[in-house]
Amino acid sequence: MKNLDRLSKIKRLRTWGNWSIGIGILLMYLGYAFFAGYLGPWLKGQAWFMTLLLIIGFLLTMGATVIFMVSGMVSTTAPQVECPACRKVTKMLGKEDACMFCGQPLLLEEDSRQGTNA
């Protein structure tokens, strides 16, 4: 089983996006369910509560859209490297990242010519 502490940075962004969409949709549904009285009589007919949950859910869903857009744009410019453990090609963000498939920690090698003053 893969170590969950070693998720790649692109996978973490997408995971945040997925959770934001799920929570946003759940909040919007709960707002309507309380307003309609499906979940008890406490907040039945309270339009302010439904509106509040609908706005928060909508903002979370739109935020997730932005997260997915950013992760897609970052993913197109990320360098591709071959994982030494599973031999699959994965993308890296930054100098340190983890393999998208097996979670192997990866380091991006520095160019050896950077240290010379030629």
Number of C-alpha atoms within 10 A of each C-alpha: 5 10 9 8 8 16 20 24 20 21 14 13 16 18 16 15 22 17 14 21 21 15 15 24 19 14 21 20 16 19 24 21 16 20 22 17 14 12 13 11 11 10 18 17 14 15 14 12 17 22 15 14 20 21 16 17 24 17 15 21 22 16 17 23 16 13 19 19 14 14 18 14 11 13 16 10 11 14 12 14 16 13 20 12 13 12 12 14 14 18 21 24 17 11 10 13 21 23 26 20 16 18 20 19 16 19 13 13 8 9 7 7 8 8 8 6 5 5
